[in-house]
Amino acid sequence: MYIPAPIRSGQLDGSAASARRTRRPNPLRLAAPASALLLAAGAPAHALVIGVTEGVSYQAAESQIAPRFEPIAEALSKALKQPVTIKVLISYTSAREALKEQQVDLAFIHPAHVALEAIKGGRYQALAWTSGFTAYKVSLLCKEPQPISDWKSIAGKGLVMPDADSITAVITRAMLREQGLQPTALKLTNTRYQDAVPFYVQNGFAAYGATAASGVVKSWKDGGGNVCAQSRAVPIKQWLVSRKLDAATAGAARDTLLGLAQSDAGKRALATSTYTGFVAPSAEVETALMSWLGI
């Protein structure tokens, strides 16, 4: 099984040094965008590409996603001294294709299983995890008063969960296998969006509903519903870096992402993204999750 190697900021080669050329600043360019300034200063013409996917079980349009990441792209552009562009990967198919063909240099990937597939394939390695999203757990909503004690007893009952290729569904199937049940032992129903899951349980179309949306779980419990089981924790929003990128650039990108929450400018960039910061990943946790999730 592939174990991602950590990036060390000390692993530098000559490419970063050779990219630093100096010219006298032109005051007429001071109001230009950072990417234009970088090009004018003699930075590499090649633009690094960030691929972004935000999942399929939430309702987010492509036009809403890119603007949220533009300040982070700007911060990376300044740190790496070259332009950085954003490529929205609106479907998992497009995300997998982009990662398989290494069409993007950096990637912000939700869901975890798509990120872990790319890591296991050896084309990418983890750069950072998203703070507040390192312990994503699936809850099984139910009307029963007690948690599930005998998992074999739920065979044949109805279970609704989001899109079959969502991380929630992938975790739910792993939960069942962990308890000695094949997913096919239950009557499975899929609904695209997580906020539709409670409807099925409330109206008797399913005995259990799988969701990891905290707002959905809270509303369900506030309305008198119960949670019969929870999964183990999974980090679900991950930054990846292509192994084609040189170590110096990858290290600088990592340091920039991890340091955003430490400065006022970085906090402003994060505010636009709606995230609070990024933390260093764990290769050990990723390896264990690949096995548990069946990747």
Buried (B, 14 or more C-beta within 10 A) or exposed (E): EBEBEEBEEEEBEEEBEEBEEEEEEEEEEEEEEBBEBBBBBEBBEEBBBBBBBBBBBBEEEEEEBBEBBBBBBBBBBBBBBBBBBBBBBBEBEBBBEBBEEBBBBBBBBBBBBBBBBBBBEEBBBBBBBBBEBBEBBBBBBBEBEEEBEEBEEBEEEBBBBBBBBBBBBBBBBBBBBEEEBEBEBBBBBBBEBBBBBBEBBBEEBBBBBBBBBEEBBEEBEEEEBBBBBBBBEBBBBBBBBBBEBBBBBBBBBBEBBBBBBEEEEBEEBBEBBEBBBBBEBBBEBBBEBBEBBEB
